[in-house]
Amino acid sequence: MKRYSAFAIAREAFRNHMGWGRAWASPEPRKKYDVIIIGAGGHGLATAYYLGRNFGITNVAVLEKGWLGGGNTGRNTTIIRSNYLQDPSAAIYEKARGLYETLSQDLNYNVMFSPRGVMMLAQTQHEVRGYERTAHANALQGVKTEFIGPDKVKQLVPIINIDGPRYPVLGALWQARGGTARHDAVAWGYARACSNMGMHIIQKCEVTGVRQEAGKVVGVDTTRGAIDCDKLGMVVAGHAGHVAGMAGFRLPVESVALQALVSEPIKPCMDVVVMANTVHGYMSQSDKGEMVIGGGTDGYNNYTQRGGFHHIEETVRALVETFPMIARLKMLRQWGGIVDVTGDRSPIIGPTPLENCFINCGWGTGGFKSIPGSGWGFAELMAKGHSPLTEAFGLNRFYEGRFIDESVAAGVAH
Ligand SMILES: Cc1cc2nc3c(=O)[nH]c(=O)nc-3n(C[C@H](O)[C@H](O)[C@H](O)COP(=O)(O)OP(=O)(O)OC[C@H]3O[C@@H](n4cnc5c(N)ncnc54)[C@H](O)[C@@H]3O)c2cc1C
């Protein structure tokens, strides 16, 4: 596969861009692979990539029922941050944030990582105390964040109304190296790098059954026939409960739609990401100029994967308090994705009751930011049976009552 570079662009400019090859191959499935990953979202593709890059395991297939990146990975609002409270969370999210810094170079694919800064507003005394505590925890974890006052908030975000009709802005938890990346590009970049290593990414291939013998996984049934494997990774986000059911075990997750919307494009007016957890909404501005707006999850479990009017009303009403200028914007489009939420708002990454079958799910409303770190750790777990990055997140924590409570950090989601 050709390397992307300034020279390649110049060369192609002279031949009407006719020389670009396909970014990834579309092979027919083999009868057997060493590793099968179910789900070509960011987490599944990153796992395959680090299996090859870090452990030399390349006889890998990533099976996707739709198109790659068509799940939550291509539907999120792209916020990247690592300001979580608990040590295991800070470790995996900070690993991911660090990998994002050089991901474009590592993958030779521009993922448009933009460390523009992420701000979580404190609009009650309770939030002030909560975020001050997180800032102290982050200092101990080596994650760079700080609690800033309302003047600094106003300086960084001139369009904000810090006096708010209901909730004045009392300060914010600020992570200067948090930001955004282009979500499709993250999936596409990993897919291209995997394909380059000879791995098979097989789209329109739904897994319909998990085959096992004597308590061990031996393969999967798919809409394109049966495929054998030595190890299986389930990385299907909102469909985790469904796929786990095929393997005969249950998960403590709920599937629920999370929605977002964008406005018409406008001139640059806000160059950081702002999350307002008390009023329940968050906003950033895309490179195209659209205001990217999100809020909380639907109040009931569902698999709808689309937007609804109640969400527009709730979220926009909340954000207009903090950003009065958005009242005059028109909405361009709205969508939804099915996220898998756990009780402690932390992911599940670990072995399953079925031998050689591993699961990575439960990222809920905030798993885009963790894709590189999750892929790194899950690949290590699948290759070696153990990873320091993932060990706290196993299914056993629900039996042992050892929760990793991130309900404050998850906040308004993301
Ligand atoms: C509106 C919205 C906004 C969000 N905003 C943010 C944000 O700002 N920051 C952040 O960090 N996170 C955010 N998230 C969450 C984030 O998008 C997800 O946590 C993350 O993308 C999950 O990635 P994944 O690879 O696990 O899942 P997905 O990208 O959903 O991939 C799973 C794949 O599995 C496939 N699949 C399912 N069942 C089968 C089967 N039987 N056979 C084969 N394939 C199957 C699906 O088709 C899908 O492509 C947001 C999510 C939504 C919906």
Ligand as a Chemical Component Dictionary entry (heavy atoms), coordinates in Angstrom:
data_LIG
# 
_chem_comp.id                   LIG 
_chem_comp.type                 NON-POLYMER 
_chem_comp.pdbx_formal_charge   0 
_chem_comp.three_letter_code    LIG 
# 
loop_
_chem_comp_atom.comp_id 
_chem_comp_atom.atom_id 
_chem_comp_atom.alt_atom_id 
_chem_comp_atom.type_symbol 
_chem_comp_atom.charge 
_chem_comp_atom.model_Cartn_x 
_chem_comp_atom.model_Cartn_y 
_chem_comp_atom.model_Cartn_z 
_chem_comp_atom.pdbx_ordinal 
LIG C1  C1  C 0 -24.233 10.608 19.695 1  
LIG C2  C2  C 0 -22.999 10.055 20.355 2  
LIG C3  C3  C 0 -22.030 10.929 20.827 3  
LIG C4  C4  C 0 -20.871 10.436 21.429 4  
LIG N1  N1  N 0 -19.900 11.322 21.783 5  
LIG C5  C5  C 0 -18.723 10.870 22.292 6  
LIG C6  C6  C 0 -17.678 11.797 22.561 7  
LIG O1  O1  O 0 -17.791 12.994 22.321 8  
LIG N2  N2  N 0 -16.526 11.284 23.069 9  
LIG C7  C7  C 0 -16.355 9.967  23.344 10 
LIG O2  O2  O 0 -15.306 9.595  23.860 11 
LIG N3  N3  N 0 -17.339 9.062  23.060 12 
LIG C8  C8  C 0 -18.506 9.478  22.537 13 
LIG N4  N4  N 0 -19.507 8.593  22.226 14 
LIG C9  C9  C 0 -19.322 7.164  22.524 15 
LIG C10 C10 C 0 -18.456 6.468  21.493 16 
LIG O3  O3  O 0 -18.921 6.777  20.201 17 
LIG C11 C11 C 0 -18.466 4.957  21.698 18 
LIG O4  O4  O 0 -18.166 4.634  23.038 19 
LIG C12 C12 C 0 -17.431 4.272  20.805 20 
LIG O5  O5  O 0 -17.504 4.742  19.497 21 
LIG C13 C13 C 0 -17.639 2.778  20.838 22 
LIG O6  O6  O 0 -16.807 2.217  19.859 23 
LIG P1  P1  P 0 -16.909 0.683  19.517 24 
LIG O7  O7  O 0 -15.849 0.389  18.531 25 
LIG O8  O8  O 0 -16.903 -0.089 20.799 26 
LIG O9  O9  O 0 -18.377 0.513  18.957 27 
LIG P2  P2  P 0 -19.021 0.809  17.520 28 
LIG O10 O10 O 0 -18.317 1.907  16.829 29 
LIG O11 O11 O 0 -20.482 0.945  17.734 30 
LIG O12 O12 O 0 -18.674 -0.521 16.720 31 
LIG C14 C14 C 0 -19.300 -1.753 16.990 32 
LIG C15 C15 C 0 -19.542 -2.403 15.662 33 
LIG O13 O13 O 0 -20.021 -3.727 15.882 34 
LIG C16 C16 C 0 -20.873 -4.044 14.800 35 
LIG N5  N5  N 0 -21.702 -5.200 15.178 36 
LIG C17 C17 C 0 -22.691 -5.269 16.097 37 
LIG N6  N6  N 0 -23.217 -6.501 16.136 38 
LIG C18 C18 C 0 -22.547 -7.243 15.220 39 
LIG C19 C19 C 0 -22.635 -8.599 14.783 40 
LIG N7  N7  N 0 -23.544 -9.454 15.293 41 
LIG N8  N8  N 0 -21.785 -9.011 13.801 42 
LIG C20 C20 C 0 -20.864 -8.176 13.263 43 
LIG N9  N9  N 0 -20.749 -6.874 13.629 44 
LIG C21 C21 C 0 -21.569 -6.422 14.606 45 
LIG C22 C22 C 0 -21.675 -2.760 14.605 46 
LIG O14 O14 O 0 -22.267 -2.704 13.331 47 
LIG C23 C23 C 0 -20.610 -1.697 14.838 48 
LIG O15 O15 O 0 -20.036 -1.232 13.638 49 
LIG C24 C24 C 0 -20.683 9.037  21.607 50 
LIG C25 C25 C 0 -21.660 8.152  21.124 51 
LIG C26 C26 C 0 -22.797 8.646  20.486 52 
LIG C27 C27 C 0 -23.811 7.688  19.957 53 
# 
loop_
_chem_comp_bond.comp_id 
_chem_comp_bond.atom_id_1 
_chem_comp_bond.atom_id_2 
_chem_comp_bond.value_order 
_chem_comp_bond.pdbx_ordinal 
LIG C1  C2  SING 1  
LIG C2  C3  SING 2  
LIG C2  C26 DOUB 3  
LIG C3  C4  DOUB 4  
LIG C4  N1  SING 5  
LIG C4  C24 SING 6  
LIG N1  C5  DOUB 7  
LIG C5  C6  SING 8  
LIG C5  C8  SING 9  
LIG C6  O1  DOUB 10 
LIG C6  N2  SING 11 
LIG N2  C7  SING 12 
LIG C7  O2  DOUB 13 
LIG C7  N3  SING 14 
LIG N3  C8  DOUB 15 
LIG C8  N4  SING 16 
LIG N4  C9  SING 17 
LIG N4  C24 SING 18 
LIG C9  C10 SING 19 
LIG C10 O3  SING 20 
LIG C10 C11 SING 21 
LIG C11 O4  SING 22 
LIG C11 C12 SING 23 
LIG C12 O5  SING 24 
LIG C12 C13 SING 25 
LIG C13 O6  SING 26 
LIG O6  P1  SING 27 
LIG P1  O7  DOUB 28 
LIG P1  O8  SING 29 
LIG P1  O9  SING 30 
LIG O9  P2  SING 31 
LIG P2  O10 DOUB 32 
LIG P2  O11 SING 33 
LIG P2  O12 SING 34 
LIG O12 C14 SING 35 
LIG C14 C15 SING 36 
LIG C15 O13 SING 37 
LIG C15 C23 SING 38 
LIG O13 C16 SING 39 
LIG C16 N5  SING 40 
LIG C16 C22 SING 41 
LIG N5  C17 SING 42 
LIG N5  C21 SING 43 
LIG C17 N6  DOUB 44 
LIG N6  C18 SING 45 
LIG C18 C19 SING 46 
LIG C18 C21 DOUB 47 
LIG C19 N7  SING 48 
LIG C19 N8  DOUB 49 
LIG N8  C20 SING 50 
LIG C20 N9  DOUB 51 
LIG N9  C21 SING 52 
LIG C22 O14 SING 53 
LIG C22 C23 SING 54 
LIG C23 O15 SING 55 
LIG C24 C25 DOUB 56 
LIG C25 C26 SING 57 
LIG C26 C27 SING 58 
# 
